[in-house]
Amino acid sequence: MNKLHRENGKHASHVEYVVPKQIKLAILVKDAVSFLEEVPDNSIQLLVLDPPYNLDLAVWDTYENYIEWAKSWLDEIERVLKPGGNCVIFGGFQFQDVKNGDLLEVMHYLRHESKLRMVNLIIWNYKNGMSAHRFFANRHEEVAWFTKTNKYFFDLDAVREKFDKETMELYMKDKRLNPENVKKGKNPGNVWQIGRLNGNSLERVGHPTQKPQEIIRRIIKALSYPGSLVVDFFAGSGTTGIVALQENRNCILVDSNKSLPKMFKLHEEKTTIEHKYKITKNPSVKELNKFFKE
């Protein structure tokens, strides 16, 4: 990769794209597995998945045998991803017994039962969280990043962190470093310090496990490109969709919760989107197929 950068070459996963004049978003109130049955092979650039953690937070977060349920959608990931596509799965390690399950079980299943490749285990670290008295208070969750092939799309430059002025001046004096790379900023690493949403956060729209836009934005910018298709079939409040619209990505949101359209509308009212977009609620099969063909 270093030689490729020095010679201004392009990786085999490089994608030439045109920023679309209008972005599209579809909202479906539907079961995830039923939706996946309608998805063509090799059609999705990025899957952003925040499945239930099986913590008994609500009816939708309770499964007698978690991994048996999860297999129904895990088995579809490899099929629906494009050759250069990516999939991220949020979760945590709260193993109690085999039937409870957690992200560890999901990772184990994909390693042994699929050809998906794991690129990174991202640690989402936050300072605010629940207190504890019988164990060390949890201050992180995990995000597992999987790809279909080794030619996956990855745009590091889109998510680099800028150096402060003092560090920049120091690094620019170091003859061993490439000045252009220094100007771009540093690789953010796989430990992301991003705060959870407080109860009074302006981003809140009513979902109990809503993720902050900042973490979804980093994922979308790094693992997809303008005009590509981002899909979230555990959409929750629709955070993935509102960030996708802001970042010029087409998106499909799917959730069995009938409140999804209402919560997404609240996102929309709070957000500025600087380009044209069209939202279709519960699209027909014909309308949905247009998303997969572009």
BABARO-223462 format. One line per 3 residues: number of its first residue (from 1); their letters; for each residue x, y, z of C-alpha. Coordinates in pm, 1 decimal, m for minus. Example, Ala and Ser with C-alpha at 12.3 -4.5 7.8 and 13.67 -1.06 7.14 Angstrom:
<atoms>
1 = as = 1230.0:m450.0:780.0  1367.0:m106.0:714.0
</atoms>
This chain:
<atoms>
1 = mnk = 0.0:0.0:0.0  284.5:241.7:79.1  434.8:184.7:m266.8
4 = lhr = 91.4:237.4:m421.8  55.5:571.8:m242.6  405.1:686.2:m338.7
7 = eng = 334.1:614.3:m704.3  m16.8:766.7:m689.8  m158.5:431.4:m796.2
10 = kha = m511.6:306.4:m738.0  m607.4:1.7:m537.1  m811.8:m272.9:m704.9
13 = shv = m1105.8:m170.2:m484.8  m1104.3:188.4:m616.3  m1444.6:310.8:m733.6
16 = eyv = m1509.1:589.4:m981.8  m1840.0:751.6:m892.5  m2054.8:1047.3:m990.1
19 = vpk = m2236.4:1240.7:m719.2  m2607.4:1198.5:m798.4  m2836.2:1495.8:m848.2
22 = qik = m3098.3:1343.6:m620.5  m3065.7:1091.7:m337.4  m3336.0:834.5:m265.2
25 = lai = m3446.8:682.3:62.9  m3702.4:406.8:118.9  m3872.1:332.1:451.6
28 = lvk = m4028.4:m11.0:499.1  m4217.6:m129.7:804.6  m4134.5:m495.3:759.6
31 = dav = m3958.1:m791.7:915.7  m3587.9:m805.0:829.7  m3590.3:m1162.7:700.9
34 = sfl = m3894.3:m1101.2:478.4  m3717.2:m799.2:333.2  m3396.7:m992.4:264.3
37 = eev = m3589.0:m1250.9:63.3  m3658.4:m973.9:m191.3  m3301.2:m843.1:m214.0
40 = pdn = m3104.2:m941.9:m528.3  m2754.5:m1092.1:m508.8  m2457.0:m852.8:m507.7
43 = siq = m2667.1:m538.8:m471.7  m2571.5:m359.1:m146.8  m2255.4:m156.8:m83.4
46 = llv = m2293.5:m114.7:292.6  m2501.0:m286.9:558.8  m2519.8:m98.1:888.3
49 = ldp = m2675.5:m335.1:1139.7  m2765.4:m265.3:1500.8  m2961.2:m578.8:1589.6
52 = pyn = m3131.9:m641.8:1924.6  m2873.7:m726.2:2193.1  m3106.8:m975.3:2367.6
55 = ldl = m3100.7:m776.0:2692.4  m3476.5:m797.6:2759.9  m3522.0:m424.2:2711.9
58 = avw = m3848.7:m484.6:2528.0  m4039.3:m756.5:2341.4  m3823.2:m696.0:2033.2
61 = dty = m3509.4:m746.1:2245.3  m3592.3:m1089.3:2388.2  m3499.3:m1420.5:2222.5
64 = eny = m3498.2:m1764.3:2381.8  m3222.8:m1876.1:2145.8  m3050.0:m1569.4:2003.6
67 = iew = m2814.6:m1728.1:1752.0  m3087.0:m1951.1:1606.3  m3284.0:m1634.5:1533.1
70 = aks = m2976.8:m1444.6:1407.0  m2889.2:m1716.5:1155.2  m3195.1:m1618.7:952.6
73 = wld = m3034.8:m1287.2:854.5  m2664.9:m1364.5:901.6  m2689.3:m1627.2:626.3
76 = eie = m2804.3:m1359.4:379.3  m2525.0:m1103.4:429.0  m2269.1:m1264.8:201.5
79 = rvl = m2524.1:m1305.6:m78.5  m2658.4:m948.8:m85.3  m2328.7:m759.9:m50.4
82 = kpg = m2149.9:m632.5:m358.6  m1802.3:m784.4:m416.7  m1650.3:m465.1:m270.6
85 = gnc = m1922.0:m425.2:m10.8  m1899.5:m390.9:365.8  m2109.1:m492.1:666.1
88 = vif = m2083.2:m356.9:1020.0  m2264.8:m515.5:1312.9  m2304.5:m340.0:1647.5
91 = ggf = m2312.2:m545.9:1963.8  m2159.9:m621.6:2299.4  m2005.9:m906.4:2494.6
94 = qfq = m2255.6:m997.0:2765.7  m2225.3:m1376.5:2748.2  m2415.8:m1560.7:3020.2
97 = dvk = m2504.2:m1887.2:2849.7  m2524.5:m2025.5:2498.0  m2888.9:m1939.3:2440.3
100 = ngd = m2852.1:m1576.9:2546.1  m2592.8:m1507.5:2280.5  m2417.6:m1180.8:2195.2
103 = lle = m2183.5:m1034.2:1933.2  m1924.1:m1297.4:2023.7  m2164.7:m1569.1:1910.3
106 = vmh = m2239.3:m1375.9:1589.9  m1868.1:m1342.8:1511.4  m1808.8:m1711.6:1583.9
109 = ylr = m2096.0:m1812.1:1356.3  m1976.6:m1594.9:1065.6  m1620.9:m1722.7:1102.2
112 = hes = m1724.6:m2087.1:1078.6  m2038.2:m2075.2:866.7  m1964.4:m1808.7:604.7
115 = klr = m1685.7:m1685.6:379.3  m1706.4:m1331.7:514.2  m1377.8:m1173.5:619.6
118 = mvn = m1343.0:m974.4:942.4  m1138.5:m657.0:887.8  m1165.1:m483.5:1226.1
121 = lii = m1325.9:m508.2:1565.1  m1395.4:m143.8:1646.3  m1425.6:m45.8:2012.0
124 = wny = m1681.3:227.9:2069.1  m1566.9:388.1:2393.2  m1783.3:632.8:2587.4
127 = kng = m1761.0:801.4:2928.3  m2130.3:810.6:3011.0  m2311.2:488.8:3099.9
130 = msa = m2492.0:287.7:3363.8  m2335.9:247.1:3708.3  m2262.7:m98.9:3852.0
133 = hrf = m2190.0:m254.1:4192.3  m2127.0:m621.3:4114.3  m1891.2:m571.0:3819.3
136 = fan = m1684.2:m301.8:3645.4  m1919.5:m53.0:3482.3  m1931.7:m104.8:3106.7
139 = rhe = m1801.0:186.0:2900.4  m1778.1:40.1:2554.5  m1956.3:m154.3:2283.3
142 = eva = m1812.1:m329.4:1983.0  m1863.2:m287.5:1609.2  m1754.4:m583.5:1394.9
145 = wft = m1663.1:m498.3:1034.6  m1694.1:m775.5:775.3  m1630.9:m781.3:400.4
148 = ktn = m1718.8:m1018.7:119.8  m1378.3:m1012.0:m53.4  m1033.7:m862.0:4.8
151 = kyf = m1116.0:m590.5:m251.6  m1350.5:m406.4:m19.1  m1408.4:m32.4:m53.4
154 = fdl = m1241.9:179.4:217.1  m1196.0:556.5:211.3  m956.7:636.3:495.2
157 = dav = m904.4:995.7:380.2  m1275.2:1068.0:435.1  m1245.6:1001.4:809.1
160 = rek = m891.5:1105.6:898.2  m853.6:1320.2:1211.0  m673.7:1650.8:1161.3
163 = fdk = m365.0:1719.9:1369.5  m365.8:2024.1:1593.5  m145.3:2316.0:1482.7
166 = etm = 145.7:2232.1:1713.8  157.0:1866.1:1611.5  120.7:1956.3:1244.6
169 = ely = 421.0:2191.8:1257.4  628.6:1927.8:1438.1  543.0:1650.5:1191.8
172 = mkd = 599.9:1871.6:888.5  963.0:1911.5:1002.6  1012.3:1535.2:1011.7
175 = krl = 1174.1:1440.1:678.8  1067.6:1076.5:721.9  700.3:1168.5:688.8
178 = npe = 511.6:1245.1:369.5  387.8:1606.8:398.6  73.7:1530.1:198.8
181 = nvk = m26.6:1253.2:437.5  43.0:1473.4:737.9  m187.5:1740.0:595.9
184 = kgk = m462.7:1480.7:550.7  m449.8:1384.8:917.6  m415.7:1060.7:1109.3
187 = npg = m589.3:727.2:1090.7  m851.8:738.5:1371.0  m765.1:384.8:1479.3
190 = nvw = m1011.4:120.2:1592.2  m1092.8:273.4:1932.2  m1351.1:545.9:1878.5
193 = qig = m1419.2:781.1:2168.8  m1767.8:903.9:2089.5  m2019.5:985.0:2360.6
196 = rln = m2350.2:802.6:2392.1  m2664.5:1009.9:2355.0  m2780.7:1157.1:2683.9
199 = gns = m3150.0:1152.0:2763.2  m3179.0:1521.9:2675.6  m2968.8:1506.5:2356.5
202 = ler = m3107.9:1711.1:2068.6  m3059.9:1405.2:1844.4  m3306.1:1199.9:2046.5
205 = vgh = m3628.6:1103.5:1867.8  m3768.8:843.9:2107.1  m3585.2:515.9:2046.9
208 = ptq = m3421.9:359.3:2358.2  m3107.7:230.5:2181.5  m3053.4:517.6:1935.9
211 = kpq = m2692.7:550.5:1818.0  m2522.1:891.3:1781.1  m2499.0:1027.2:1429.2
214 = eii = m2123.3:1077.3:1464.0  m2044.1:705.9:1479.3  m2281.5:621.4:1191.8
217 = rri = m2132.1:904.4:984.5  m1778.2:770.7:1022.7  m1891.5:426.5:909.9
220 = ika = m2085.6:555.5:609.5  m1810.6:791.3:492.0  m1537.1:527.3:520.7
223 = lsy = m1717.5:221.3:385.5  m1943.9:358.2:111.1  m1928.2:627.3:m157.0
226 = pgs = m2169.6:895.1:m286.8  m2454.4:741.7:m481.7  m2400.1:391.6:m341.3
229 = lvv = m2663.5:196.7:m150.1  m2664.8:177.6:230.0  m2913.4:m58.9:396.2
232 = dff = m3017.0:m90.9:760.4  m3272.6:m365.2:828.2  m3274.4:m304.7:1204.3
235 = ags = m3333.4:65.3:1145.4  m3467.0:161.4:1488.9  m3525.1:536.6:1470.9
238 = gtt = m3366.1:571.7:1125.6  m3035.9:735.7:1220.9  m2857.1:550.8:939.9
241 = giv = m3101.5:698.9:690.0  m3068.5:1061.1:795.0  m2686.6:1039.1:789.5
244 = alq = m2696.4:864.7:449.7  m2905.0:1149.0:307.8  m2663.7:1408.0:445.1
247 = enr = m2368.9:1221.1:294.2  m2524.3:1169.6:m51.8  m2589.9:795.5:m20.9
250 = nci = m2906.9:616.5:m124.9  m3058.2:423.5:161.8  m3319.3:163.9:256.0
253 = lvd = m3447.0:156.0:614.4  m3634.0:m151.3:735.9  m3784.2:m221.6:1078.4
256 = snk = m4085.0:m410.3:1208.1  m4162.1:m121.1:1445.6  m4452.0:81.1:1306.5
259 = slp = m4307.3:392.9:1471.9  m4010.0:404.1:1229.8  m4170.2:656.0:984.6
262 = kmf = m4272.8:884.9:1270.5  m3929.3:878.6:1434.0  m3756.5:933.7:1100.3
265 = klh = m3978.4:1236.7:1041.5  m3845.9:1382.7:1367.7  m3489.6:1324.4:1244.5
268 = eek = m3578.8:1502.3:922.6  m3725.7:1803.2:1104.8  m3405.2:1844.6:1306.9
271 = tti = m3163.0:1803.4:1017.0  m3039.3:2019.7:732.2  m2984.3:1833.4:405.5
274 = ehk = m2818.5:2047.8:140.5  m2919.0:1857.8:m172.4  m3228.7:1709.6:m333.2
277 = yki = m3371.4:1387.9:m196.6  m3682.9:1177.2:m229.1  m3840.9:957.4:39.7
280 = tkn = m4067.3:664.9:m46.9  m4260.9:494.1:231.2  m4338.3:122.5:193.3
283 = psv = m4236.2:115.6:m175.3  m4368.7:m143.5:m417.3  m4137.9:m420.8:m538.6
286 = kel = m4088.9:m229.7:m863.5  m3994.6:90.2:m679.1  m3759.9:m98.9:m448.0
289 = nkf = m3582.4:m271.0:m735.5  m3468.3:69.2:m862.4  m3250.8:104.5:m552.7
292 = fke = m3071.9:m224.0:m624.5  m3002.4:m150.9:m990.1  m2811.5:173.8:m935.9
</atoms>
